[in-house]
């Protein structure tokens, strides 16, 4: 009797580890990467541009292809370096995009949640590429920055979980497969 119970526990442990390994494999394939970012000064206003690669796998990919709206957030910050303590965040902006698949029309609809501009795409890859090519977003007036100081910018992309439907949101917050974020990408502000 003890041997049968022991075997059941052993099988349960094997299944649990297999589940964790599958989740880790999904995490390894799902990732965001900022490839390039910069800000240019045009008429005393800094404009931000970036290239970001988005790759989904596992549960987030299944949800997207099933029609669940997914929100992607670009966190943009301008900082002033300081010597002995952490750098000062002078300005921050959250740029959000929602992507949703409509099965009836077989189209992916992308909405810029900051400007409410929409576009439709025939493939997921085209929709993600459109979100990944960020061009000339006005982010900061030059007059806010102090003359003679040095500043730099940084950006990262992440899957924003706050807009998911409630039952899925609770699951997403507790599962590492849904916590997708790029590293901070840093550039010098001209």
C-alpha positions in Angstrom: 0.0 0.0 0.0 2.8 2.4 0.9 4.6 1.6 -2.4 1.5 2.5 -4.4 1.1 5.8 -2.6 4.8 6.5 -3.0 4.5 5.9 -6.8 1.5 8.2 -7.0 3.5 11.0 -5.3 6.4 10.3 -7.6 4.2 10.6 -10.7 2.6 13.8 -9.3 6.1 15.3 -8.8 7.1 14.4 -12.4 4.0 16.0 -13.8 4.5 19.1 -11.8 8.1 19.4 -13.0 7.0 18.8 -16.6 4.5 21.6 -16.2 7.1 24.0 -14.9 9.5 23.0 -17.7 6.7 23.7 -20.3 6.1 27.1 -18.8 9.8 27.8 -18.8 10.0 26.8 -22.5 7.1 29.2 -23.2 9.0 32.0 -21.3 12.1 31.3 -23.4 10.2 31.7 -26.7 8.0 34.7 -25.6 10.1 37.8 -25.4 10.3 41.5 -26.4 13.5 43.1 -27.5 14.2 46.8 -28.1 16.5 46.8 -31.1 17.0 50.6 -31.4 15.8 53.8 -29.9 16.5 57.5 -30.2 15.1 61.0 -29.8 15.5 63.9 -32.2 15.0 67.5 -31.6 12.4 69.2 -33.9 11.2 72.7 -33.3 12.2 72.6 -29.6 10.3 69.3 -29.0 12.0 65.9 -28.6 10.5 63.2 -30.8 11.0 59.5 -30.0 11.5 56.7 -32.5 12.2 53.0 -31.8 12.3 49.5 -33.3 11.0 46.7 -31.1 10.7 43.0 -31.8 7.7 41.2 -30.3 7.6 37.4 -30.0 4.7 35.6 -28.4 4.4 31.9 -27.6 2.4 29.6 -25.3 -0.7 30.9 -23.5 -0.3 34.6 -24.5 -0.2 33.6 -28.2 -3.2 31.3 -27.7 -5.2 34.1 -26.0 -4.3 36.6 -28.8 -5.3 34.2 -31.6 -8.5 33.4 -29.7 -9.6 37.0 -29.8 -8.5 38.2 -26.3 -7.3 41.8 -26.5 -3.7 42.1 -25.6 -2.1 45.4 -24.5 1.6 46.2 -25.1 3.2 49.1 -23.3 6.3 51.1 -24.1 7.7 52.8 -21.0 9.7 55.8 -22.0 11.8 57.8 -19.5 14.2 60.7 -19.6 16.7 60.8 -16.7 19.4 63.0 -15.4 22.5 61.1 -14.1 23.5 61.9 -10.5 26.7 60.9 -8.8 26.0 59.4 -5.5 22.3 58.4 -5.7 20.1 56.9 -8.3 19.4 58.9 -11.5 16.6 61.4 -11.4 13.6 60.6 -13.6 12.8 63.9 -15.3 10.0 62.7 -17.5 8.1 59.5 -18.2 5.6 58.4 -20.8 3.5 55.3 -21.2 2.7 54.5 -24.8 0.1 51.7 -25.1 -1.1 49.6 -28.0 -4.0 47.1 -28.0 -4.0 44.3 -30.5 -7.0 42.1 -31.0 -7.9 39.4 -33.5 -11.3 39.4 -35.2 -12.1 35.9 -36.4 -15.0 37.0 -38.6 -12.9 39.3 -40.7 -9.6 37.4 -40.1 -8.0 40.7 -39.3 -5.8 41.9 -36.4 -6.9 45.4 -35.2 -4.2 47.6 -33.7 -5.2 50.6 -31.6 -2.8 53.2 -30.3 -4.5 53.8 -26.9 -2.8 57.2 -26.5 -4.0 58.7 -29.8 -6.9 56.3 -30.6 -5.4 55.7 -34.1 -6.4 52.3 -35.5 -5.1 50.1 -38.3 -6.0 46.6 -39.5 -3.6 43.9 -40.6 -4.1 40.5 -42.3 -1.5 38.7 -40.2 -0.3 38.7 -36.6 3.3 39.3 -37.8 2.2 42.5 -39.7 0.3 43.8 -36.7 3.3 43.2 -34.4 5.6 44.8 -36.9 3.4 47.9 -37.0 3.6 48.2 -33.2 7.3 47.6 -33.4 8.1 50.6 -35.7 7.5 53.6 -33.5 8.1 56.9 -35.3 8.3 60.5 -34.2 6.2 60.5 -31.0 6.5 63.9 -29.4 7.6 63.2 -25.8 9.2 66.2 -24.2 9.5 70.0 -24.6 13.2 71.1 -24.6 12.3 74.0 -22.2 11.7 71.5 -19.4 15.4 70.4 -19.3 18.0 72.5 -17.6 20.7 74.1 -19.9 24.1 72.5 -19.4 22.9 69.3 -17.8 23.4 65.9 -19.3 20.3 63.7 -19.9 19.7 60.2 -21.3 16.6 58.3 -22.3 15.6 54.7 -21.8 12.7 52.5 -23.0 11.4 49.1 -22.4 8.5 47.1 -23.8 6.2 45.0 -21.7 3.0 43.1 -21.8 0.5 45.2 -19.9 -1.7 42.8 -17.8 -4.1 45.4 -16.4 -6.4 45.4 -19.4 -6.9 41.6 -19.6 -10.4 40.3 -18.8 -10.6 39.7 -15.0 -10.4 35.8 -14.8 -7.5 35.8 -17.2 -5.8 38.7 -15.4 -5.7 36.8 -12.1 -4.2 33.8 -13.9 -1.7 36.0 -15.8 -0.4 37.8 -12.7 0.3 34.4 -11.1 2.0 32.8 -14.2 5.5 33.7 -15.4 4.5 33.0 -19.0 2.5 36.2 -19.0 5.3 38.4 -17.5 6.9 39.4 -20.8 9.2 42.4 -20.7 12.3 43.6 -22.6 15.4 44.9 -20.9 15.8 48.7 -20.6 17.4 50.2 -23.8 19.3 53.4 -23.1 20.3 56.2 -25.5 21.8 59.7 -25.0 19.5 62.7 -25.4 21.0 65.2 -27.9 
